[in-house]
Amino acid sequence: MVGVTDLVTFGETMLRLSPPRGERLETTDSLDVQAGGAESNVAVGASRLGVDAVWLSKLPDSPPGRRVTNELRSHGVTPEVAWTDPAEGRVGTYYLERGDAPRGSNVVYDRGDAAITTVTPGDLSTASFADASRFHTSGITPALSDRAAETAAALLREAGDAGLTRSFDLNYREKLWDPETARAAYEGLFEHVDTLFVPRRDAREVLDREGDAVAIAHGLAAEFGVETVVVTRGTEGAVALRDGEVYEQGVFDAETIDAIGTGDAFVAGYLAKRIDGGDLPAALEWAAAVAALKRTVAGDVAVVTPGEVEGVVAGGGGIDR
């Protein structure tokens, strides 16, 4: 890999607070604390696979803010943060109460007045664009505030001007905004996106797309000029379209310990392989392998190694002696 930085991501990272499995938020007396955010999850996953990754964001200069950056640094990610007075914005948090059937898991957000909601393009240093080859953000970021949406759009444009390949993960969150508002915001960004990741369900319910994954990919590529469209289909795997060619990738079996962050792990695996010179089929294979491995790891991030990914791709498993 060439350059000081390979990948730059931008977005919010929160502190995830989780009671022990089987306990309720309203009765627990302990909470596990981890950092979690779509774009930083991608940066961490890619970093652990050998990518030089930078994460851009805005945080309060406070112990919780430093808790976020310390965790990202521990995985090799370089945080390029606009630090602000804690009185002007906080670190968002979310609570994950994990449950099994018939009671499902539940996420409770507490992210109002987060520092990221006041971010502007001028707050952030984009010096890393000079060396980077790729820029990534997600559909969560423009949902946070008008300023966050404007900054995401500005960074996508600047990254394009700098010659970076820009990727965008739709990442629709119904607790943040309604489908109609989200669709208008997303479609306004697509002209600045080179690689689009979109779940088939969200393509249908948010983007109002019809047909199977291949038809969805063709429609988005044709209407918005996106070079590569990757449509994920849950247990059915993923479909990618580039230059009129369709590629399919199945899933790798995994025992699920924690499903949070699986989509981010998929993106991390894909980007890491592309940055390393892999072709599209190889990138899809790595994406699926990293996603499977993430499901076996507690927390938001894919704490995996290249050797483990290669083992999944090769059909490995069992006990490492």
KOLKOLNU-854279 format. One line per 5 residues: their letters; for each residue y negated, z, x of N, C-alpha, C. Coordinates in Angstrom, 3 decimals. Atoms other than C-alpha are relative to their C-alpha. Layout:
<bavos>
a = Y Z X Y Z X Y Z X | ...
</bavos>
This chain:
<bavos>
mvgvt = 1.182 0.000 0.839 0.000 0.000 0.000 -1.246 0.000 0.884 | 1.178 0.188 -0.821 -3.464 -0.918 1.255 -1.183 0.705 -0.646 | 1.214 -0.579 0.523 -6.724 0.962 0.910 0.068 1.511 -0.103 | 0.084 -1.436 0.107 -7.937 4.518 0.689 0.428 0.457 -1.387 | -0.342 -0.323 1.378 -7.504 4.503 -3.091 0.705 -1.197 -0.619
dlvtf = -0.700 1.057 0.717 -5.023 2.513 -5.151 -0.371 -0.020 -1.477 | 0.165 -0.136 1.446 -5.654 3.813 -8.664 -1.099 1.001 -0.306 | 1.037 -0.894 0.504 -8.669 5.335 -10.408 0.223 0.174 -1.500 | -0.113 -0.254 1.434 -8.324 7.005 -13.818 -1.203 0.812 -0.459 | 1.140 -0.729 0.561 -10.949 8.478 -16.146 0.377 0.581 -1.350
getml = -0.245 -0.612 1.294 -10.625 10.979 -18.971 -0.067 1.514 0.064 | 0.028 -1.453 0.110 -10.412 14.565 -20.145 1.344 0.599 0.390 | -1.200 -0.799 -0.209 -7.911 17.089 -18.856 -0.268 1.393 -0.538 | 0.116 -1.317 0.621 -7.381 20.282 -20.822 0.970 0.969 0.657 | -1.012 -0.987 -0.339 -5.512 23.481 -20.219 0.945 0.119 -1.192
rlspp = -1.027 -0.119 1.034 -2.261 23.552 -22.177 0.542 1.428 -0.001 | -0.450 -1.385 0.156 -1.298 26.993 -23.488 1.201 0.001 -0.938 | -1.233 0.089 0.779 2.274 27.379 -24.702 0.727 1.332 -0.024 | -0.868 -1.177 0.065 4.228 30.367 -25.987 1.419 -0.376 0.406 | -1.403 0.319 -0.307 7.872 30.619 -24.936 0.655 -0.716 -1.183
rgerl = -0.664 0.761 1.050 10.127 28.254 -26.856 0.615 0.947 -1.032 | -0.524 -0.808 1.078 11.030 29.703 -30.234 -0.957 1.069 -0.486 | 0.977 -0.990 0.445 7.991 31.989 -30.421 -1.171 -0.694 -0.677 | 1.131 0.533 0.728 5.028 31.473 -32.742 -1.303 0.391 0.674 | 1.301 -0.302 -0.581 1.432 31.275 -31.600 -0.590 1.288 -0.560
ettds = 0.646 -1.152 0.630 0.407 33.961 -34.069 0.654 1.333 0.338 | -0.666 -1.264 -0.336 2.888 36.515 -32.721 0.308 0.158 1.488 | -0.380 -0.088 -1.412 3.469 35.697 -29.038 -0.945 0.911 0.777 | 0.858 -0.801 -0.875 2.197 38.018 -26.332 -0.107 -0.604 1.394 | 0.139 0.664 -1.291 2.389 35.481 -23.496 -0.162 -1.500 -0.208
ldvqa = 0.251 1.437 0.054 1.217 31.927 -22.876 0.156 -0.596 1.390 | -0.122 0.747 -1.248 2.243 29.503 -20.151 -1.199 -0.933 0.105 | 1.211 0.790 -0.192 -0.755 27.651 -18.666 0.289 -1.161 0.940 | -0.136 1.209 -0.825 -0.675 24.073 -17.363 -1.143 -0.936 -0.325 | 1.009 1.021 0.248 -3.165 21.249 -17.003 0.664 -1.215 -0.634
ggaes = -0.559 1.189 0.631 -2.652 18.219 -19.194 -1.078 -0.886 -0.584 | 0.927 0.991 0.549 -4.565 15.059 -20.049 0.561 -1.369 0.278 | -0.672 1.299 -0.116 -3.492 11.474 -20.582 -0.254 -0.685 1.337 | 0.317 0.771 -1.202 -5.329 9.908 -17.663 0.365 0.748 1.277 | -0.424 -0.747 -1.187 -4.698 12.727 -15.201 1.518 0.053 0.085
nvavg = -1.464 0.085 -0.029 -1.031 12.701 -16.236 0.456 -1.282 0.681 | -0.327 1.285 -0.635 -0.933 9.035 -15.233 -0.268 0.080 1.502 | 0.341 -0.119 -1.427 -2.684 9.811 -11.950 1.036 0.825 0.749 | -0.997 -0.853 -0.657 -0.219 12.604 -11.140 1.329 -0.733 0.131 | -1.268 0.715 -0.050 2.838 10.541 -12.050 -0.004 -1.089 1.058
asrlg = 0.100 1.064 -0.999 1.644 7.632 -9.933 -0.090 0.565 1.408 | 0.139 -0.617 -1.315 0.650 9.902 -7.052 1.348 0.462 0.540 | -1.299 -0.487 -0.442 4.107 11.412 -6.932 0.931 -1.147 0.382 | -0.785 1.180 -0.369 5.463 7.882 -6.579 -0.621 -0.764 1.164 | 0.555 0.580 -1.216 3.328 7.158 -3.522 -1.334 -0.679 -0.141
vdavw = 1.283 0.649 0.237 0.079 5.917 -5.067 -1.135 0.938 0.382 | 1.216 -0.766 -0.274 -3.297 7.092 -3.754 -0.861 -0.036 -1.254 | 0.634 -0.035 1.317 -4.879 8.217 -7.026 -1.223 0.910 -0.023 | 1.231 -0.752 0.223 -8.365 9.400 -7.973 -0.182 0.174 -1.499 | 0.259 -0.285 1.418 -9.231 11.053 -11.300 -1.468 0.339 -0.169
lsklp = 1.403 -0.231 0.292 -12.794 10.901 -12.648 -0.145 0.796 -1.293 | 0.234 -0.755 1.222 -14.068 13.450 -15.156 -1.226 0.882 0.182 | 1.090 -0.982 -0.041 -16.641 16.130 -15.959 0.558 1.341 -0.435 | -0.534 -1.334 0.258 -15.853 19.845 -15.872 -1.072 1.052 0.261 | 0.893 -1.109 -0.347 -17.696 23.167 -15.910 0.400 0.595 1.347
dsppg = -0.265 -0.661 -1.282 -18.030 24.839 -12.528 0.369 1.450 -0.296 | -0.491 -1.297 0.461 -15.914 27.787 -13.658 1.448 0.150 0.432 | -1.419 -0.155 -0.344 -12.484 29.294 -12.971 0.926 -0.930 -0.792 | -0.879 0.954 0.697 -10.847 27.246 -15.779 -0.172 -1.434 0.498 | 0.214 1.338 -0.535 -12.472 24.081 -14.426 0.693 -0.195 1.325
rrvtn = -0.660 0.096 -1.308 -11.238 24.801 -10.925 1.511 0.093 -0.136 | -1.452 -0.045 0.255 -7.808 25.607 -12.354 0.543 -1.405 -0.230 | -0.415 1.384 0.249 -7.615 22.001 -13.544 0.070 -0.786 1.298 | 0.014 0.810 -1.221 -8.629 20.427 -10.240 0.999 0.500 1.028 | -0.983 -0.529 -0.946 -6.446 22.765 -8.201 1.398 -0.525 -0.316
elrsh = -1.326 0.486 0.362 -3.380 21.704 -10.161 0.155 -1.482 0.330 | -0.103 1.428 -0.306 -4.162 18.007 -9.799 0.126 -0.227 1.508 | -0.104 0.132 -1.462 -4.694 18.389 -6.054 1.398 0.348 0.492 | -1.336 -0.408 -0.440 -1.320 20.102 -5.775 1.007 -1.140 -0.123 | -0.877 1.163 0.157 0.246 16.797 -6.879 -0.515 -1.210 0.772
gvtpe = 0.492 1.087 -0.841 -1.788 14.698 -4.444 -1.113 -0.826 -0.592 | 1.091 0.738 0.629 -4.478 13.485 -6.851 -1.338 0.508 0.530 | 1.347 -0.371 -0.424 -8.101 13.451 -5.687 -0.916 0.064 -1.216 | 0.942 -0.085 1.121 -10.424 14.795 -8.415 -1.415 -0.340 0.469 | 1.416 0.302 -0.228 -13.885 13.202 -8.373 -0.726 0.441 -1.264
vawtd = 0.475 -0.658 1.220 -15.568 15.544 -10.835 -1.510 0.204 0.036 | 1.387 -0.398 0.194 -19.101 15.895 -12.134 0.016 1.441 -0.483 | -0.005 -1.420 0.355 -19.502 19.670 -12.121 -1.279 0.339 -0.756 | 1.148 -0.374 0.801 -21.801 21.167 -14.728 -0.019 1.507 -0.223 | 0.126 -1.424 0.308 -23.077 24.607 -15.685 0.936 0.352 -1.158
paegr = -0.903 -0.381 1.091 -20.479 26.423 -17.814 -0.691 0.178 -1.344 | 0.731 -0.146 1.256 -23.205 27.054 -20.387 -0.200 -1.339 -0.703 | 0.242 1.327 0.563 -23.451 23.289 -20.922 1.287 -0.702 -0.423 | -1.259 0.621 0.398 -19.775 22.617 -21.594 1.181 0.771 0.560 | -1.170 -0.795 -0.358 -16.346 24.178 -21.388 1.183 -0.903 0.322
vgtyy = -1.263 0.709 -0.150 -12.804 23.189 -20.511 0.717 0.034 -1.350 | -0.761 0.047 1.234 -10.962 22.009 -23.587 1.389 0.583 0.203 | -1.364 -0.520 -0.056 -7.649 23.651 -24.394 0.796 -0.554 -1.166 | -0.838 0.256 1.164 -4.714 22.852 -26.552 1.220 0.901 0.058 | -1.134 -0.892 0.146 -1.905 25.031 -27.809 1.201 -0.805 -0.481
lergd = -1.233 0.679 0.391 1.629 23.676 -27.987 1.019 1.040 -0.435 | -1.045 -0.861 0.533 4.020 25.545 -30.230 1.237 -0.849 -0.201 | -1.197 0.832 0.034 7.451 24.069 -29.616 0.999 0.522 -1.028 | -0.956 -0.373 1.022 9.928 24.051 -32.443 1.124 -1.003 -0.102 | -1.143 0.877 0.232 13.320 22.602 -33.263 0.225 -0.120 -1.502
aprgs = -0.256 0.258 1.415 14.570 21.208 -36.576 0.556 1.249 -0.680 | 0.896 0.824 0.829 13.767 21.898 -39.301 -1.481 0.219 0.262 | 1.411 -0.232 -0.325 10.496 23.242 -37.811 -0.355 -0.785 1.248 | 0.376 0.813 -1.143 8.888 20.667 -35.569 -1.031 0.680 0.882 | 1.044 -0.509 -0.895 6.519 21.230 -32.675 -1.372 -0.275 -0.608
nvvyd = 1.350 0.147 0.536 2.822 21.603 -33.403 -1.008 0.141 1.131 | 1.084 -0.056 -0.976 -0.304 20.948 -31.335 -1.275 0.423 -0.716 | 1.278 -0.466 0.528 -3.534 22.829 -32.016 -1.059 -0.221 1.079 | 1.055 0.287 -0.972 -6.632 21.459 -30.255 -1.149 0.996 -0.126 | 1.210 -0.812 -0.069 -9.553 23.630 -29.182 -0.854 -0.608 1.108
rgdaa = 0.685 0.773 -1.041 -11.695 21.111 -27.344 -1.465 -0.277 -0.355 | 1.404 0.186 0.346 -15.079 21.305 -29.090 -0.918 0.453 1.115 | 1.008 -0.324 -1.012 -18.124 21.347 -26.789 0.541 -0.059 1.421 | -0.518 0.172 -1.360 -16.017 20.336 -23.805 -1.005 -0.778 0.849 | 0.955 0.650 -0.898 -18.005 19.184 -20.771 0.123 -1.517 -0.043
ittvt = -0.226 1.441 -0.007 -16.453 15.718 -20.975 -0.770 -0.698 -1.116 | 0.690 0.640 1.121 -18.233 15.086 -24.299 -1.430 -0.384 0.340 | 1.372 0.324 -0.405 -21.582 14.927 -22.464 -0.043 -0.951 1.190 | -0.053 0.819 -1.208 -20.438 12.638 -19.655 -0.760 -1.316 -0.182 | 0.677 1.293 -0.038 -22.563 9.617 -18.747 0.447 -0.750 1.253
pgdls = -0.395 0.742 -1.212 -21.886 6.804 -16.262 -0.682 0.522 1.265 | 0.720 -0.502 -1.163 -24.537 8.273 -13.966 0.542 1.297 0.558 | -0.595 -1.254 -0.482 -22.600 11.534 -13.731 1.099 -0.240 1.031 | -1.243 0.232 -0.735 -19.646 9.900 -12.013 -0.202 -0.905 1.196 | -0.003 0.861 -1.180 -19.168 8.452 -8.559 1.102 -1.044 -0.127
tasfa = -0.994 1.083 0.042 -17.440 5.078 -8.558 0.196 -0.614 1.384 | -0.195 0.506 -1.362 -17.338 4.738 -4.769 1.446 -0.397 0.249 | -1.423 0.305 -0.189 -13.536 4.707 -5.007 0.369 -1.383 -0.514 | -0.276 1.360 0.480 -13.735 1.353 -6.839 0.037 -1.012 1.149 | 0.093 0.951 -1.113 -14.480 -0.283 -3.484 1.360 -0.279 0.624
dasrf = -1.318 0.159 -0.607 -10.901 0.270 -2.261 1.115 -0.167 -1.018 | -1.078 -0.039 0.989 -8.947 0.586 -5.489 0.397 -1.385 -0.483 | -0.468 1.255 0.590 -6.860 -2.130 -7.076 0.113 0.092 -1.517 | -0.179 -0.159 1.448 -6.503 -0.645 -10.578 -0.831 1.161 -0.534 | 0.723 -1.030 0.730 -8.490 1.377 -13.110 0.695 0.213 -1.333
htsgi = -0.712 -0.298 1.244 -6.955 3.157 -16.088 -0.730 1.058 -0.810 | 0.456 -1.017 0.935 -8.199 5.004 -19.139 0.780 -0.175 -1.293 | -0.785 0.070 1.231 -6.919 5.609 -22.654 -0.875 0.132 -1.227 | 0.712 -0.072 1.261 -7.908 5.565 -26.295 -0.353 1.396 -0.437 | 0.421 -1.365 0.309 -8.223 9.342 -26.326 -1.455 0.198 0.389
tpals = 1.334 -0.258 -0.544 -11.406 9.258 -24.261 -1.127 -0.436 -0.933 | 1.104 0.367 0.894 -13.636 7.233 -26.625 -0.021 0.778 -1.301 | -0.029 -0.808 1.221 -12.545 9.516 -29.475 -0.745 1.316 0.169 | 0.538 -1.328 -0.255 -14.141 12.557 -27.821 -1.467 0.130 -0.372 | 1.427 -0.023 0.327 -17.822 11.662 -28.288 -0.562 -1.392 0.229
draae = 0.651 1.288 -0.234 -20.232 8.742 -28.344 -0.260 -0.206 1.486 | 0.272 0.132 -1.435 -21.169 9.468 -24.735 1.278 -0.312 0.776 | -1.257 0.287 -0.684 -17.548 9.521 -23.627 0.429 -1.439 -0.249 | -0.349 1.380 0.322 -16.984 6.218 -25.424 -0.859 -0.982 0.793 | 0.904 0.871 -0.761 -20.034 4.631 -23.799 0.352 0.003 1.488
taaal = -0.344 -0.097 -1.417 -18.962 5.883 -20.375 1.308 -0.715 0.291 | -1.262 0.727 -0.185 -15.418 4.570 -20.790 -0.254 -1.500 0.034 | 0.309 1.426 0.030 -16.811 1.147 -21.702 -0.732 -0.437 1.264 | 0.752 0.338 -1.210 -19.241 1.198 -18.781 0.904 -0.048 1.222 | -0.909 -0.011 -1.144 -16.491 2.099 -16.314 0.954 -1.180 -0.040
lreag = -0.854 1.194 0.107 -14.220 -0.646 -17.642 -0.753 -1.237 0.467 | 0.791 1.153 -0.433 -17.031 -3.160 -17.135 -0.225 0.032 1.510 | 0.256 -0.103 -1.440 -17.862 -1.861 -13.659 1.267 -0.262 0.805 | -1.262 0.256 -0.693 -14.217 -1.876 -12.641 0.313 -1.493 0.016 | -0.224 1.442 0.036 -13.935 -5.482 -13.776 -0.906 -0.734 0.978
daglt = 0.935 0.631 -0.939 -17.036 -6.432 -11.809 0.433 0.218 1.442 | -0.461 -0.310 -1.353 -15.466 -4.776 -8.763 1.341 -0.657 0.321 | -1.250 0.713 -0.242 -12.305 -6.857 -9.161 1.254 0.803 -0.224 | -1.186 -0.802 0.279 -9.976 -4.092 -10.311 0.723 -0.531 -1.234 | -0.785 0.268 1.200 -7.163 -4.724 -12.767 -0.112 1.232 -0.889
rsfdl = 0.301 -1.118 0.896 -8.004 -2.576 -15.793 1.098 0.153 -1.051 | -1.012 -0.266 1.018 -5.391 -0.939 -18.001 -0.508 1.026 -0.994 | 0.435 -0.850 1.102 -5.828 0.828 -21.321 1.212 0.326 -0.856 | -1.099 -0.456 0.852 -3.288 2.894 -23.234 -0.604 0.426 -1.333 | 0.619 -0.257 1.297 -4.092 2.952 -26.955 -0.028 1.491 -0.330
nyrek = -0.042 -1.461 0.086 -2.943 6.590 -27.256 -0.742 0.550 -1.219 | 0.688 -0.446 1.215 -4.121 7.034 -30.861 0.391 1.432 -0.336 | -0.226 -1.382 0.402 -4.513 10.660 -31.948 -0.659 0.214 -1.364 | 0.528 -0.123 1.356 -4.884 11.187 -35.686 -0.816 1.265 -0.198 | 0.791 -1.221 0.120 -6.325 14.674 -35.138 -1.401 -0.168 0.584
lwdpe = 1.309 0.244 -0.591 -9.297 13.110 -33.321 -0.865 -0.935 -0.840 | 0.776 0.924 0.825 -10.323 10.246 -35.629 0.905 -0.795 -0.916 | -0.776 0.748 0.985 -9.270 8.021 -38.496 0.301 -1.401 0.525 | -0.408 1.315 -0.513 -7.554 4.621 -38.031 -1.113 -1.038 -0.006 | 1.039 1.024 0.089 -10.536 2.531 -39.151 -1.039 0.156 1.108
taraa = 0.972 -0.248 -1.068 -12.981 4.167 -36.743 0.609 -0.304 1.361 | -0.674 0.248 -1.272 -10.458 4.034 -33.928 0.164 -1.496 0.260 | -0.214 1.442 -0.172 -9.683 0.361 -34.529 -1.267 -0.695 0.461 | 1.253 0.629 -0.404 -13.337 -0.640 -34.271 -0.336 0.314 1.454 | 0.288 -0.385 -1.380 -13.747 1.300 -31.034 0.940 -0.687 0.975
yeglf = -0.980 0.625 -0.884 -10.540 -0.039 -29.494 -0.300 -1.487 0.192 | 0.189 1.446 -0.085 -11.234 -3.656 -30.326 -1.282 -0.362 0.745 | 1.205 0.233 -0.777 -14.689 -3.338 -28.809 0.217 0.107 1.499 | -0.307 -0.167 -1.421 -13.052 -2.433 -25.496 0.978 -1.048 0.530 | -1.101 0.860 -0.443 -10.213 -4.975 -25.411 -0.446 -1.156 0.891
ehvdt = 0.455 1.114 -0.842 -12.337 -7.724 -23.850 -0.131 0.420 1.462 | 0.123 -0.509 -1.370 -12.625 -5.480 -20.775 1.331 0.540 0.526 | -1.322 -0.520 -0.355 -8.878 -4.772 -20.556 0.892 -1.139 0.474 | -0.929 0.999 -0.532 -6.362 -6.691 -18.437 1.443 0.300 -0.392 | -1.349 -0.427 0.393 -3.226 -4.682 -19.278 -0.129 1.026 -1.114
lfvpr = 0.093 -0.869 1.172 -2.849 -3.086 -22.705 1.365 0.581 -0.320 | -1.207 -0.691 0.446 -0.214 -0.490 -23.581 -0.235 0.456 -1.440 | 0.190 -0.359 1.396 0.271 -0.029 -27.312 1.341 0.294 -0.658 | -1.210 -0.266 0.766 2.979 1.686 -29.363 0.054 -0.911 -1.229 | -0.143 0.886 1.153 4.343 -0.613 -32.068 -0.521 0.659 -1.268
rdare = 0.454 -0.695 1.206 3.667 2.025 -34.736 -1.514 -0.021 -0.116 | 1.453 -0.020 0.051 -0.007 2.309 -33.787 -0.582 -1.392 -0.156 | 0.462 1.370 0.195 -0.380 -1.460 -33.585 0.006 -0.353 -1.479 | -0.096 0.285 1.433 0.713 -1.619 -37.204 -0.962 0.851 -0.821 | 0.742 -0.918 0.861 -1.010 1.454 -38.610 -1.478 0.123 0.363
vldre = 1.393 -0.137 -0.433 -4.226 1.491 -36.545 -0.660 -1.364 0.189 | 0.570 1.324 -0.258 -4.758 -2.115 -35.432 0.295 -0.996 -1.112 | -0.316 0.833 1.166 -3.368 -3.520 -38.707 0.724 -1.285 0.408 | -0.780 1.144 -0.462 -0.941 -5.826 -36.890 1.328 -0.059 -0.745 | -1.263 0.194 0.699 2.102 -7.282 -38.601 1.023 -0.642 0.931
gdava = -1.059 0.634 -0.764 5.457 -8.478 -37.304 0.657 0.939 0.987 | -0.705 -0.805 -0.990 7.756 -7.299 -34.555 -0.845 0.143 1.263 | 0.756 -0.283 -1.220 6.726 -6.208 -31.062 -0.460 -1.273 0.701 | 0.365 1.255 -0.663 6.736 -9.756 -29.703 -1.175 -0.643 -0.717 | 1.097 0.583 0.772 4.507 -11.014 -32.518 -1.292 0.783 0.215
iahgl = 1.173 -0.830 -0.249 2.154 -8.078 -31.992 -0.602 -0.319 1.364 | 0.484 0.300 -1.348 1.916 -8.795 -28.257 -0.690 -1.359 0.043 | 0.611 1.339 0.025 1.220 -12.501 -28.844 -1.349 0.031 -0.709 | 1.242 -0.047 0.752 -1.446 -11.711 -31.434 -1.123 0.655 0.770 | 1.023 -0.699 -0.760 -3.320 -9.238 -29.260 -0.444 -0.814 1.216
aaefg = 0.334 0.805 -1.178 -3.137 -11.461 -26.182 -0.866 -1.189 -0.386 | 0.733 1.195 0.419 -4.386 -14.492 -28.082 -1.400 0.339 -0.495 | 1.296 -0.322 0.599 -7.207 -12.774 -29.967 -0.983 0.581 0.992 | 0.916 -0.710 -0.882 -8.620 -10.660 -27.161 0.072 -0.441 1.461 | -0.089 0.490 -1.366 -7.577 -12.517 -24.013 0.574 1.000 0.981
vetvv = -0.626 -0.990 -0.888 -5.572 -9.592 -22.625 1.117 -0.684 0.787 | -0.976 0.706 -0.847 -3.487 -10.811 -19.680 1.425 0.490 -0.221 | -1.325 -0.597 0.168 -0.576 -8.412 -20.155 -0.042 0.996 -1.147 | -0.106 -0.941 1.111 0.392 -6.625 -23.365 1.391 0.616 0.042 | -1.268 -0.725 0.001 3.104 -3.953 -23.284 0.086 0.780 -1.310
vtrgt = -0.204 -0.666 1.281 4.378 -2.836 -26.690 1.220 0.905 0.127 | -1.121 -0.953 -0.075 6.508 0.312 -26.678 0.577 0.214 -1.389 | -0.706 -0.061 1.278 9.120 0.790 -29.391 0.891 1.232 -0.110 | -0.794 -1.223 0.085 10.415 4.335 -28.960 1.385 -0.191 0.587 | -1.374 0.075 -0.487 14.188 4.411 -28.654 0.487 -1.435 0.192
egava = -0.380 1.404 -0.169 14.268 0.598 -28.756 -0.550 -0.594 1.293 | 0.512 0.493 -1.268 12.493 0.293 -25.427 -1.357 -0.658 -0.138 | 1.329 0.614 -0.056 9.497 -1.886 -24.599 0.113 -1.513 0.142 | 0.139 1.448 -0.150 8.400 -5.520 -24.726 -1.319 -0.258 0.704 | 1.231 0.376 -0.685 5.848 -7.068 -22.377 -0.194 -1.501 -0.075
lrdge = 0.358 1.421 0.049 4.041 -10.395 -22.633 -1.023 -0.287 1.086 | 0.949 0.456 -1.023 2.354 -12.148 -19.718 0.196 -1.491 0.225 | -0.050 1.455 -0.213 1.506 -15.839 -19.289 1.007 -0.673 -0.921 | -0.891 0.593 0.978 3.490 -16.619 -22.406 1.451 0.402 0.129 | -1.372 -0.437 -0.215 6.660 -15.045 -21.020 0.206 1.400 -0.574
vyeqg = -0.329 -1.284 0.609 8.336 -12.172 -22.848 1.077 0.690 0.825 | -0.956 -0.804 -0.750 10.165 -9.393 -20.996 0.354 1.228 -0.837 | -0.448 -1.166 0.763 12.246 -6.641 -22.608 0.635 1.028 0.926 | -0.560 -1.102 -0.776 13.264 -3.255 -21.263 0.506 1.076 -0.947 | -0.558 -1.074 0.806 15.562 -0.696 -22.842 -0.378 1.362 0.552
vfdae = 0.267 -1.362 -0.450 15.400 3.063 -22.507 1.196 0.511 0.804 | -1.058 -0.705 -0.718 17.380 5.264 -20.148 0.260 1.321 -0.730 | -0.348 -1.231 0.702 19.248 8.154 -21.750 -0.539 1.219 0.750 | 0.514 -1.230 -0.602 17.749 11.593 -21.175 0.160 1.153 -0.976 | 0.025 -1.224 0.792 18.199 15.144 -22.407 -1.446 0.500 -0.029
tidai = 1.410 -0.324 0.117 14.801 16.173 -23.732 -0.257 1.501 0.106 | 0.507 -1.357 -0.165 13.325 19.404 -22.398 -1.413 0.094 -0.554 | 1.396 0.035 0.437 9.708 18.423 -23.107 -0.429 -1.457 -0.107 | 0.359 1.409 0.217 8.617 15.117 -24.650 -1.475 -0.282 0.240 | 1.430 0.209 -0.211 4.882 15.672 -24.138 -0.212 -0.697 1.342
gtgda = 0.303 0.726 -1.232 3.553 13.196 -21.574 0.945 -1.137 0.314 | -0.956 1.086 -0.270 6.420 10.705 -21.876 -0.698 -1.346 0.096 | 0.723 1.267 -0.044 4.055 7.830 -22.658 -0.834 -0.144 1.251 | 0.782 0.032 -1.243 1.809 8.740 -19.729 0.908 -0.259 1.194 | -0.956 0.233 -1.087 4.865 8.828 -17.467 0.414 -1.460 0.043
fvagy = -0.336 1.420 0.072 5.804 5.337 -18.668 -1.085 -0.831 0.683 | 1.121 0.737 -0.604 2.351 4.054 -17.714 -0.053 0.242 1.501 | 0.035 -0.322 -1.433 2.474 5.859 -14.362 1.056 -0.788 0.765 | -1.059 0.749 -0.670 5.795 4.274 -13.466 -0.313 -1.480 0.091 | 0.369 1.420 0.024 4.581 0.836 -14.480 -1.073 -0.296 1.059
lakri = 1.097 0.258 -0.931 1.333 1.065 -12.504 0.424 0.203 1.448 | -0.443 -0.254 -1.369 2.995 2.557 -9.434 0.789 -1.183 0.548 | -0.809 1.127 -0.466 5.472 -0.302 -9.245 -0.840 -1.250 0.183 | 0.864 1.173 -0.142 2.823 -2.968 -9.803 -0.883 0.134 1.244 | 0.823 -0.223 -1.187 0.588 -1.416 -7.142 0.808 -0.209 1.268
dggdl = -0.876 0.159 -1.159 3.555 -1.462 -4.774 0.497 -1.437 0.162 | -0.358 1.408 -0.131 3.939 -5.205 -5.341 1.148 -0.449 -0.871 | -1.110 0.373 0.867 6.713 -5.140 -7.924 -0.417 -0.958 -1.096 | 0.308 0.923 1.083 6.908 -7.861 -10.548 0.080 0.718 -1.336 | 0.065 -0.633 1.313 6.636 -7.219 -14.265 1.331 0.601 -0.438
paale = -1.277 -0.624 0.393 10.366 -6.691 -14.972 0.299 1.275 0.780 | -0.243 -1.207 -0.802 10.616 -4.214 -12.096 -0.912 1.136 -0.442 | 0.940 -1.027 0.446 7.521 -2.385 -13.331 0.451 0.611 -1.319 | -0.512 -0.524 1.259 8.977 -2.080 -16.817 1.208 0.908 0.226 | -1.181 -0.804 -0.292 12.218 -0.750 -15.370 -0.399 1.362 0.558
waaav = 0.475 -1.272 -0.556 10.378 1.883 -13.349 -0.699 0.818 -1.074 | 0.673 -0.717 1.083 8.260 2.763 -16.362 1.010 0.734 -0.875 | -1.025 -0.605 0.843 11.350 3.414 -18.464 0.714 1.134 0.722 | -0.690 -1.039 -0.773 12.998 5.424 -15.680 -0.859 1.251 0.151 | 0.887 -1.160 -0.152 9.971 7.639 -15.076 -0.157 0.720 -1.337
aalkr = 0.102 -0.621 1.326 9.618 8.216 -18.832 1.237 0.843 -0.310 | -1.239 -0.755 0.242 13.271 9.296 -19.035 0.022 1.279 0.828 | 0.024 -1.188 -0.855 12.878 11.665 -16.098 -1.002 1.029 -0.501 | 1.009 -0.940 0.508 9.710 13.160 -17.578 0.561 0.856 -1.128 | -0.532 -0.751 1.137 11.622 14.216 -20.689 0.850 1.190 0.432
tvagd = -0.812 -1.104 -0.510 13.727 16.496 -18.504 -0.837 1.074 0.692 | 0.887 -0.888 -0.746 10.675 18.265 -17.014 -0.976 0.663 -0.966 | 0.963 -0.714 0.837 8.602 20.957 -18.746 -1.419 -0.275 0.479 | 1.390 0.260 -0.342 4.859 20.411 -18.866 -0.406 -1.411 -0.353 | 0.546 1.303 0.362 2.637 17.386 -19.321 0.302 -1.096 1.017
vavvt = -0.035 1.003 -1.060 3.220 15.664 -15.996 1.421 -0.286 0.482 | -1.297 0.444 -0.517 6.105 13.729 -14.495 0.146 0.436 1.450 | -0.247 -0.508 -1.356 7.084 15.832 -11.500 1.319 -0.605 0.461 | -1.180 0.774 -0.394 9.492 13.257 -10.089 -0.215 -0.568 1.396 | 0.076 0.625 -1.317 10.246 11.493 -6.820 0.454 -1.453 -0.097
pgeve = -0.478 1.385 0.008 10.759 7.822 -5.975 1.519 -0.092 0.052 | -1.457 0.025 -0.090 14.363 8.607 -5.072 0.661 0.263 -1.332 | -0.555 -0.272 1.327 15.012 10.049 -8.512 -0.152 -1.208 -0.914 | 0.203 1.204 0.817 13.527 6.975 -10.154 1.003 -1.081 0.396 | -0.964 1.003 -0.464 15.650 4.697 -8.006 1.410 0.350 -0.461
gvvag = -1.309 -0.423 0.456 18.693 6.772 -8.963 0.229 -0.327 -1.460 | -0.121 0.338 1.423 18.017 6.313 -12.681 0.172 -1.496 -0.175 | -0.087 1.452 0.098 17.474 2.595 -12.248 1.380 -0.496 0.421 | -1.322 0.397 -0.505 20.723 2.352 -10.288 1.152 0.580 -0.804 | -1.055 -0.588 0.831 22.595 4.361 -12.908 0.551 1.290 0.532
gggid = -0.471 -1.246 -0.605 22.814 7.564 -10.916 -0.105 1.169 -0.958 | 0.040 -1.204 0.826 23.103 11.083 -12.268 0.915 1.054 0.583 | -0.875 -1.070 -0.457 25.079 14.277 -11.960 -0.705 0.957 0.908 | 0.546 -1.047 -0.850 24.582 17.012 -9.390 -0.282 -0.575 1.392 | 0.367 0.423 -1.354 22.715 16.270 -6.157 0.487 1.058 0.982
r = -0.543 -0.943 -0.982 24.830 17.954 -3.471 -0.387 -0.389 1.406
</bavos>
